[in-house]
């Protein structure tokens, strides 16, 4: 490995330089990553473009990533099968009487949604259609409506189940069951921070309030949503009890959502099913194709030992565990602005892992810091998928909702800081429920 | 020509729907077979689902070029129609290069794996590898369509 012609610095310059230039001329990210590999692959005598094929093949030929289409399909089935409607109703009876009712419902629905589906993009896509128009009709500002829909969608990858946790667990060999449990508390804290933000906004701008729902209404909607609300317990419980693997759990979620739609709520027709399957295939393929070329890119970084060269300086700073935590969060937040979360885990997660280990940070805490930071990347420009989706649904450009999104991120960042300073926040639930997974 | 491309595009869409729908079956079987003696434990469910998955990704990646839904980063201010078309042409030329790479080395990739068989079900691997050069060829077709459209915008008189 040591006989590479290019030095790590040269290779890094060639790889990152061409990647950024290609991004600027609006080459899609997946293709920019692949094309950036080409000059190096052609120049280095020991390598050939075959690397591109081997690496893409290897990354798609993986059972773990199957969870991506399954979670998207679950979300799509929820929407067409009437599950989402039941959950909206339930959220309404719970928080409808708080200031900024509809926006509070928006956040709470994301929490429920996050417990069933593990995909933030699916959450953003479906809730944008439900809420943005409804909120503006009730007098909420459009930019606020877009922003709250997008930022609440990031909960889907923090609250279990989660695509990112499955990928993280697979790539860095951490127990996915432990990650699921560890994500619950941070996820709820972030949801709380968002609800507080909505409260402040609602008071400032006098957003409308619904009349309080009667306790009887509440019980009715709970009864109606119980089958749907059982999903997270089935998924997380099934994994903890060893009934099925993480990827299989995503398939179980699909089957359960399908069964509810067909036998319990009975609102699905064939045309909608076809569309749900097509949407799932398209969106997951676009996200996954990018992972293939990102793996090739990451493979080249490793070949030239670029991560080690970059980290050599950082370890010399002699940071303590909290400092390293903030450093890791910062890197993931910056990378999350430019890259999709899954390629970021593959490239950056593996790079930072030795650093986290060097200060004895618990692998689960490291994972949660990384995943939460990357989740925030879903709403940060220039490449914030959830925000892009919400803006696309509202038919405005991304920068239109930027200011409100950044304001909402501030309380969420405080939660991230709390996770870094107090490792107990992510670790307490796995310690209580399944300490054997933490070893 | 356009109807031909349309027909091909619809075929790809059908195949994509089929792969997603079928994908659920082997994984479900895998769970069920573990807990019941009724179904023999099909060891190749895992392999079959992976191969369907590869085809799903590649089919979706092909379709996304025509629909222009591959994720991209937008750092430009609002551009006029012509400037936009010019930028599109530049980016499409780069994607075109990538498509040629997939086609040229993809064929070698298939030849290289010509006699390989999969580990469990002993399927011939070229069935899988062929997805790469096919993706390259498909992208070329769809990109040509986009390029023609954008060149037309550039060439049009400033009527708008």
Contacts between the chains, C-beta under 8 A, distances in Angstrom:
chain1	res1	chain2	res2	distance
A	22	B	94	6.1
A	23	B	72	7.7
A	23	B	73	4.8
A	23	B	75	7.6
A	24	B	73	7.9
A	24	B	75	6.0
A	25	B	87	6.6
A	25	B	90	5.1
A	25	B	91	5.3
A	25	B	94	7.0
A	26	B	72	5.2
A	26	B	73	7.3
A	26	B	74	7.1
A	26	B	76	7.4
A	26	B	87	5.8
A	26	B	88	7.5
A	26	B	90	7.9
A	26	B	91	4.5
A	27	B	72	7.1
A	27	B	91	4.7
A	27	B	94	4.7
A	27	B	95	6.3
A	28	B	70	3.4
A	28	B	71	6.1
A	28	B	72	4.6
A	28	B	91	7.8
A	28	B	95	7.0
A	29	B	70	7.4
A	29	B	71	5.3
A	29	B	72	6.3
A	29	B	73	6.5
A	30	B	61	7.5
A	30	B	70	5.8
A	30	B	71	7.3
A	31	B	70	6.9
A	31	B	94	6.9
A	31	B	95	5.1
A	31	B	98	5.0
A	32	B	94	7.9
A	34	B	98	5.6
A	34	B	101	7.8
A	35	B	94	6.0
A	35	B	97	6.7
A	35	B	98	5.3
A	38	B	97	7.8
A	38	B	98	8.0
A	38	B	101	6.7
A	48	B	105	7.9
A	49	B	101	6.0
A	49	B	105	4.7
A	50	B	105	6.4
A	50	B	108	7.2
A	50	B	109	6.8
A	50	B	112	7.7
A	52	B	101	7.3
A	52	B	105	7.2
A	53	B	105	6.4
A	53	B	106	6.9
A	53	B	109	4.5
A	53	B	129	8.0
A	53	B	132	6.0
A	56	B	132	7.6
A	57	B	54	7.4
A	57	B	128	7.7
A	57	B	129	7.5
A	57	B	132	7.8
A	60	B	50	8.0
A	60	B	53	6.5
A	60	B	54	4.6
A	60	B	57	5.1
A	60	B	58	7.7
A	61	B	50	5.3
A	61	B	51	7.9
A	61	B	53	7.9
A	61	B	54	6.1
A	62	B	50	7.0
A	63	B	46	5.9
A	63	B	49	7.0
A	63	B	50	6.0
A	65	B	53	7.2
A	66	B	23	7.2
A	66	B	27	6.8
A	66	B	49	6.2
A	66	B	50	7.6
A	66	B	53	5.5
A	69	B	20	6.2
A	69	B	23	6.6
A	69	B	53	7.5
A	69	B	56	6.7
A	70	B	23	7.9
A	70	B	24	7.7
A	70	B	27	7.8
A	73	B	20	6.8
A	73	B	24	7.8
A	243	B	31	8.0
A	244	B	31	5.3
A	247	B	27	7.3
A	248	B	27	6.1
A	248	B	30	6.7
A	248	B	31	5.2
A	251	B	24	6.2
A	251	B	27	4.1
A	251	B	28	6.0
A	251	B	31	7.0
A	252	B	31	7.0
A	254	B	24	5.8
A	255	B	24	7.2
A	255	B	28	6.2
A	274	B	17	6.2
A	277	B	17	4.7
A	277	B	20	4.7
A	277	B	21	5.4
A	278	B	13	6.3
A	278	B	16	6.5
A	278	B	17	5.1
A	278	B	20	7.7
A	280	B	20	5.4
A	281	B	16	4.1
A	281	B	17	6.4
A	281	B	19	6.7
A	281	B	20	4.4
A	281	B	56	5.8
A	281	B	59	7.2
A	281	B	60	5.3
A	282	B	16	7.0
A	282	B	60	5.3
A	282	B	63	6.3
A	282	B	64	6.6
A	282	B	67	7.6
A	282	B	69	6.8
A	284	B	56	7.4
A	284	B	57	7.8
A	284	B	60	6.9
A	285	B	16	7.4
A	285	B	56	6.0
A	285	B	57	4.9
A	285	B	58	7.6
A	285	B	59	6.7
A	285	B	60	2.0
A	285	B	61	5.5
A	285	B	63	7.6
A	285	B	64	6.8
A	286	B	60	6.2
A	286	B	61	6.9
A	286	B	64	4.9
A	286	B	69	5.9
A	286	B	70	5.8
A	286	B	71	6.5
A	287	B	71	7.8
A	288	B	57	4.7
A	288	B	60	7.7
A	289	B	57	5.6
A	289	B	58	7.7
A	289	B	60	7.0
A	289	B	61	4.0
A	289	B	64	7.6
A	289	B	70	7.6
A	290	B	70	8.0
A	290	B	71	6.9
A	292	B	57	7.3
A	338	B	73	6.9
A	340	B	71	6.9
A	382	B	73	4.5
A	382	B	74	6.1
A	382	B	75	5.4
A	383	B	71	7.0
A	383	B	73	4.9
A	385	B	71	6.9
A	388	B	71	7.8
A	397	B	78	7.2
A	398	B	74	6.6
